[in-house]
Amino acid sequence: MKLEMRDRPGQLVAALKPISAVGGNIIAVIHQREATTAAEALDVQIVLELPEGRLERLLELLREQGVNVVRIGEERLLYECTLIVIGHLMHTDLSDTVNQIDKTGSAEVTELSMVMPAIDSPSSARITIRSTTRAEMKRAIRILRAVAEQKKLLIIEPLEDA
């Protein structure tokens, strides 16, 4: 959430109190003290968790405090699964493998860590996929399995469901 408020003492606290009042949990606050408009306003970005159905009340309380909500963003990739892929990843076009999942629009590779012991040896990668729903996670894993079969890669999947 990006907020804009007057550059006055106590304004940041006035913006944070409503979050607590509606049962929200503040994860991070990025506060820039430089004036951004002629009215000497501050930009504040807040990362927060909010219980379902409380956003409208929070927006009302912020407006009552004179805080302008400039932007609201919602985390859309809620499900996460980490897998290990082993094989000649670079020689079989790792970017293509990642793109096969990313192009779905509902699942993305969000982390990738790779170890390459030697040019002619198989490499291994730890791949984290995030998706919008459980069904889309299963679809992304099916895509990864198909790509792995085609490229002769080994996938080590978690024992628990995605």
Secondary structure, DSSP 4 states (H G I P E B T S, - for coil): -EEEEESSTTHHHHHHHHHHHTT-EEEEEEEE-S--STT-EEEEEEEEE--TT-HHHHHHHHHHTT-EEEE-------EEEEEEEEE-TTTT-HHHHHHHHHTTSSEEEEEEEEE---TTSPEEEEEEEEESSHHHHHHHHHHHHHHHHHHT-EEE--SS--
